[in-house]
Amino acid sequence: MKKIIFLSAFTIIASFTQAQLTYGVKAGINLTKFSGSDAGDNDFLLGFAGGGLVNYKVADAVSVQAELLYSLEGSSSKEEDYKAKLKAGYVNIPVLVQYNHTSGFYAETGPQIGILTSAKASISADGDSYSSSVKDQFKGINFSWGLGAGYKLSNGLGIGARYNFGIPSIAKNDGKIKLGGFHIGLSYTFGGNNE
């Protein structure tokens, strides 16, 4: 009898949890740049971001979404006689609270941790190009706070835009350099409420 009760309870809980959980993939672009008193004059860098997500419905209009994304970030600068880019690869893990309207629109906010995987500086001047790794000049972790909005279709497709505010300096020395910017992405989710 205990086994029957346990199996029944387990089945009910598993079904409930599965109905509240959706999985998905997403891909998009970043427009990032450095800010802070020691960042100097720099422009936005266009980079790719992509990975997976899990969304858990907490209440009728509230869900929590965690993502695992590879993200190319950094900055660029251009003068008459040279071009420079700094490209940094991050594995970003945002955890966002979403308010979901019945129309499909949503708003989201939450923290993001970024794990640095690479950092490369390149300069083009007078027809010559130079590049080198500068990973040792940056901290291995970047914290930011995201604020965004988007729209989800009932078939699982979605589009969203987010701005990530860099919080601490990412420079290893005493310099004040923060990294933040826009993320615009398309997503597709399945499971849970999409079925």
N, C-alpha and C positions, 0 to 999 in steps of 0.2 A: 504494500500500500504506500509506504514512504517513497519507494522508487517511482511509482506512478505519479504521485504528487510532485516530486522533484522534477521529473521529466516534463510534466505539464507546465510547471512554473518556468522552467528553463526555456521551453518552446515559446511561451507567451512573451517572456522578456526578450528573447532573441528576435522574435518577430517585431516587437515594438521598437527595439533598437535599430533593426535593419530599416524599418519604415522611416525613421528619423534621420538616417545617414545617407548622404549622396557622395559619390566620388566623381572626380573629373580630371581633365587635362586643360592646360591653358598655354597660350603663347602670345607674345606681343613685343612691344618695343619700349625702350627706356629713353628718356631725355634727361641726362644727369649732368651736374656740374659741381665744382667746389665752391664753398662759401666760407666765410670767416675772415678774420683780420689778416691772416697770412696767406690767403688763397690766391691773391693777385687777380689780375684781369684774365678771365677765362670764359669760354662759351660752352653751350650744351654739347654733349657727345651723344650721338645716336647709337644705341646698342640693342641687342636681342635679349629677351627673357623668355623662359619656358620651363614647364614642369607639371606637377600634379597638385591636386587639392582634395581635401576632405571637408564636407560641410555637415554640421550636426545641428538639427533643429531643436532649439531649447524650448521655445514657445511658439504660438501661432505666427507671430511676426518677428521673432528673434532667433537668430542662428549664430553659431560660431564656426568660422572657416579658418582652417590651417592650410598653408601652402608650402611646398618645397620647390624652389625655383632656382635654376641657374641663371645668373644675371650679369650682363656685361655693362659696366658703369665706368664713369670717369669724367674727363673734360677734354676740350680741345681749345686751341688758340691759333690765330692766324695774323701774320703781319705781311708787309709787302715782300719781304725776302725769305720768310720761312713759315712752316706750318708745324705745329706740335700737337701730339695727342698723348693722353695717359689713359690706358685701358686697364681696368681692374675687373677681374672675374670674381664673383661672389656666389656662394650658395646661400640664398635668402630664405628665411623661415618666418613669414608673417603669421600672426594669430589675430584674427579680426572678428569683432562683434558686428553683426549685420542686422539692420532693421529692414525687414522685407515688407513692402506694400503689396496689396492684392493685385495691383495693376502690373506687377513685374519689376517695378523700380525698387532699388535698394540703396541704402547708405551704409558705410562701413568705417570703422576706425579701430586701431589697435597697434601694438608694438611689433617691431620686426628686428630680428637678429640676422646679421650678415657675416658669413665666414669667408674670409679672403682666401682665394685659391691661386691667384696670380695677379701681377701688376707689371705692366710694361710701358715704358716711355719711348716714343718715337718722334724724331725730328727730321723734317725735310727742308734742306736749304741749299741753294745754288745747284740744284740738280742732283744732290747727294742725299742719301737717307741713312739715318743712324737709329738704332733701337737697342734697348737694354732693359733687363729686369730691374725693377725698383721695389720689389716686394718687401725687402728688408727695411724700407723706409716707412712702412705703414703697419699699423696695428692689425692683428689677425682677426679682430672682431669689430664690426660696426653696428651700432644700435640706432634705430630710427623709429619714427612714429608715423603711421600711415593714416590718411584721411581721404576717402573716395566715395564714388557712387557708380551705379551701373544699372543695367536692365537685363532681366532673365526671361527668356521665352519658355513656354510650357514644354517645348520639345527638348530642352536641355541646353540650347545655345544661349550664350550670354556675352555681353560686352561691358567692360568696366574701365574706369580711369581712376587713378590714385596718385596722390602726391605724398612722397616720403620725406619727412623732415629729419635730416641728420642731427643727432643730439650731441654726442661727444666728438672731440677731435679724433681724426683717424691717423694723424701723424705720430710717429714714434718719439720724435723729439718734443720740445716744448711749443712747437708751432700750433696755431689754432686754425685747423683746416677741417671742415665738415663736408660730407658727401650726401647729397640728396637730389631729388628730382621727380619727374613724372614717370608713371608706368601706365601704359594703355594696352589692354589685352583682350583677346577673345577666349572664351572658355566653352567647354562642353561637359555637362554633368550627366550622370546616369545613376539609376537606383533610387531608392526612397520615393520621394514625391513625383519623380519624373515617369514612373512606371504606372 
